[in-house]
Amino acid sequence: DVFQVFAKEEWGLKPTDFGKIVALFGVLGIVSNTTLSLIVKQMGLRTFSLFAIVSSLFFPMTAIFTNNYRNVLIAGSIGLYSGAQKVGTTTAITSLANERGIPQGQLQGEKASMLALLKIGCPVIYSALYLKGKEWNMSMNDTEGNKLALQMIMGKFGKKMPFVLNCILGVIAFIVTWQNM
């Protein structure tokens, strides 16, 4: 898991500390799932989906701009509904499939295949981003302005590129949800 490697190398977390993070997010998942139906009824599915996507951005945005894992934990706790963002998406996909006459079995099979591919491909992408980010450093010997600025940015945020990708994907998800739900 790339996050576990990042937490160990960049924040100096020990396995017990990482276990506490996993436990915290497990408890937050239970709380969010327990209150989910009440909140969706209050907000509506579209508004809740947008809220959950914004909620999912707290954790990676904080990880990008701070090196303190406690701040990241607080942001992750504030964003406890991030795991529930798939509720609206799943409902929308199921409705669209029904409208188009796609059998539920076929839809579920294709969804399972897509998730399996993502579970294979995403760790490779995130690992490559993290490792490439570690290679970048702040070389002050280069006096070319644009190149120097890029090196400074990548030196500071390079190792956090997986979190940057999460934010980019979150913004895309927000836009798609805004336009299509």
C-alpha positions in Angstrom: 0.0 0.0 0.0 1.5 3.3 -1.1 -0.1 5.3 1.7 1.5 3.0 4.3 5.0 3.5 2.7 4.4 7.2 2.5 3.3 7.4 6.2 6.3 5.4 7.3 8.9 7.2 5.2 7.6 10.8 5.3 5.9 11.0 8.6 8.0 8.4 10.5 4.9 6.4 11.6 5.4 3.0 13.2 3.1 0.1 12.4 1.1 0.7 15.6 0.5 4.3 14.6 -0.6 3.2 11.1 -2.9 0.7 12.8 -4.5 3.5 14.7 -5.1 5.4 11.5 -6.8 2.3 10.0 -8.9 1.8 13.1 -9.9 5.5 13.1 -11.1 5.4 9.5 -12.9 2.1 10.2 -14.9 3.8 13.0 -15.6 6.8 10.9 -16.8 4.5 8.1 -19.3 2.9 10.6 -20.5 6.3 11.8 -21.0 7.6 8.3 -22.8 4.5 7.1 -25.0 4.6 10.2 -26.1 8.2 9.6 -26.1 8.0 5.8 -29.8 7.4 5.1 -30.8 10.2 7.4 -28.4 12.7 5.8 -29.4 11.6 2.2 -33.0 12.2 3.1 -32.2 15.7 4.5 -29.9 16.8 1.6 -31.1 14.8 -1.3 -29.0 12.4 -3.3 -27.4 15.0 -5.6 -26.5 17.4 -2.9 -25.2 14.6 -0.7 -23.0 13.2 -3.6 -21.5 16.7 -4.1 -21.0 17.1 -0.3 -19.3 13.6 -0.1 -16.9 14.4 -3.0 -15.9 17.7 -1.3 -15.6 15.8 1.9 -13.2 13.3 0.2 -10.8 16.2 -0.7 -10.1 17.2 2.9 -7.6 14.3 3.5 -5.5 14.6 0.3 -5.5 18.5 0.3 -4.2 18.5 3.9 -1.6 15.8 3.1 -0.3 18.0 0.3 0.1 21.2 2.4 1.2 19.8 5.7 3.8 17.3 6.9 2.0 16.7 10.2 0.0 13.5 10.1 -2.2 14.6 13.0 -3.5 17.4 10.8 -4.2 14.9 8.1 -6.1 12.7 10.6 -8.2 15.6 11.6 -8.9 16.4 8.0 -9.8 12.8 7.3 -12.1 12.8 10.3 -13.9 15.9 9.0 -14.2 14.2 5.7 -15.9 11.2 7.1 -18.5 11.0 4.3 -15.9 10.6 1.6 -16.3 6.8 1.6 -20.0 7.2 1.0 -19.6 9.2 -2.2 -20.2 6.1 -4.3 -23.9 5.9 -3.1 -25.0 8.6 -5.5 -22.8 7.3 -8.3 -24.1 3.7 -7.9 -27.7 4.9 -7.9 -27.2 7.0 -11.0 -25.4 4.2 -12.9 -28.2 1.7 -11.9 -30.9 4.1 -13.0 -29.1 4.8 -16.3 -28.6 1.0 -16.9 -32.3 0.4 -16.2 -33.3 3.1 -18.7 -31.1 1.6 -21.4 -32.3 -2.0 -20.7 -28.9 -3.3 -19.5 -29.5 -6.4 -17.3 -28.4 -6.0 -13.6 -26.2 -9.1 -13.8 -24.3 -7.6 -16.8 -24.0 -4.3 -15.0 -22.7 -5.9 -11.8 -20.2 -8.1 -13.8 -18.8 -5.1 -15.6 -18.6 -3.1 -12.4 -16.7 -5.9 -10.7 -14.3 -6.2 -13.7 -13.7 -2.5 -13.6 -13.0 -2.5 -9.9 -10.6 -5.4 -10.3 -8.7 -3.6 -13.0 -8.5 -0.5 -10.8 -7.2 -2.5 -7.9 -4.4 -3.7 -10.1 -3.6 -0.5 -12.0 -4.0 2.2 -9.3 -1.3 1.0 -6.9 1.1 0.9 -9.9 0.2 4.5 -10.8 0.4 5.7 -7.2 3.7 4.0 -6.6 5.2 5.4 -9.8 4.0 8.9 -8.8 5.5 8.6 -5.3 8.8 7.2 -6.5 9.2 9.8 -9.3 8.3 12.5 -6.8 11.1 11.3 -4.5 13.6 11.7 -7.3 12.8 15.4 -7.8 14.8 17.7 -5.6 15.3 21.4 -5.2 18.4 22.2 -7.3 19.4 25.8 -6.7 22.3 25.6 -9.2 20.0 26.2 -12.2 19.3 29.9 -12.7 16.7 29.5 -15.4 13.6 31.1 -13.8 10.9 28.8 -15.0 12.9 25.6 -14.5 14.0 26.7 -11.1 10.4 27.4 -10.1 9.3 24.0 -11.3 12.2 22.3 -9.4 11.2 24.2 -6.2 7.6 23.1 -6.6 8.4 19.5 -7.4 11.0 19.4 -4.6 8.3 20.5 -2.1 5.3 18.5 -3.5 6.9 15.8 -5.6 6.5 13.0 -3.0 2.9 14.1 -2.6 1.9 13.5 -6.2 -0.5 10.7 -5.3 -2.4 13.1 -3.2 -2.4 15.7 -6.0 -3.8 13.0 -8.3 -6.5 12.3 -5.8 -7.4 16.0 -5.8 -7.5 16.2 -9.6 -9.8 13.1 -9.7 -12.0 14.6 -7.0 -12.5 17.8 -8.9 -13.3 15.9 -12.0 -15.8 13.7 -10.1 -17.4 16.9 -8.7 -17.8 18.4 -12.1 -19.2 15.2 -13.6 -21.6 14.8 -10.7 -22.7 18.5 -10.9 -23.5 18.2 -14.6 -25.1 14.8 -14.6 -27.0 14.2 -11.5 
